[in-house]
Amino acid sequence: MDELKIRKRNLWMFPLGTVGRDMMYNLVTNFLLTYILFTKGLSAAQLGAITAIMVAARVFDALNDPIMGNIIEMTHTKWGKFKPWLVIGIVLSCVVVTMVFSTSLKGWNFVFLFGVFYFCYSIAYTMHDISYWGMVPALSSDAGARDQYTSRATLFAGIGGTLAGIVIPMVTTGAGTIGGSAAIAYKVVAIVICILAPAFLCFTIIGAKERREPVKAKADRSSAGLMKVINTIKKNDQLRWIAVIFLIQQVGNGIAIGGIGSTYIYFTYGYEGGLYSLFTTVGMSATAFLMIFYPMISKKINRKPLMNAMVVISTVGYALMILSRIIPSVAFVLLTIGYMVSNFGLYSYYLIMMISIINTVE
């Protein structure tokens, strides 16, 4: 199979793999707390414990991510270094996600289970997430091809996340609730997504073809460690500054966008799925255009001016979201349009940063 055929094949097989993964990510990130609030009846102290667990897990991720990346880098099998961790990670993720959305436990027993779940989920999701995006440099050494792989994978990730964001509210709230109960509905949704996630990832595992590096000597591999990862970041000034910018962008995104989720929409505009589905659909629609046309845009506009433009666009989106609190008569319209505009800017920024990191590390 020549290089052009491999590239065309990879441009479908690699991106398709993330559709189900991002359905799962959307379920856990945007709906787990909603599921807990509406089905578990926890006290203020128990909800406080849930919050503390989530914060601790995020701190844990800061250490877990580079360690997992280092483990993946030291892995050498006949299936490569990425695909074994894709399999292990997605299987473990499906097990723990199904477990937490299916349990009948309540009170402190559920809080304990949630603590076990969240840390296991963080480890398992990191396994297949770092492995998935780490494959991009292994698919091609050409910068243009990497732009295509990253932008198309981000597009398919958006498709998976958006589909979950549209469908989940419609089948877990209001008249369309599966089984007439949110608890039953979320259990069914979790099981379906945990079937779809590994099914889609099979496209990547079976269909994507990597460039294989020669296996390094055992002595070289054993010298690698967390300090080596940290020293690599310290010595690479480009990577260091990109990491700092990425950190600031992600913190800002979490503060500004993370709070505008299903729970906020339900409590502010009513507990039914249609409005949140509309919010999600419109909010994510602008990003589809970006993901499809980014390779062409990147050829005409350099990354630095493009990033500057996207910062301005995101700011406009945030301003509209703030206005939604000032003008109640059109609050939902302004909130949704603001979310769409800010999402467009943020996803573009995220995409540029992802590609920059991949090229810098390589």
Disulfide bonds with the S-S distance in Angstrom:
none
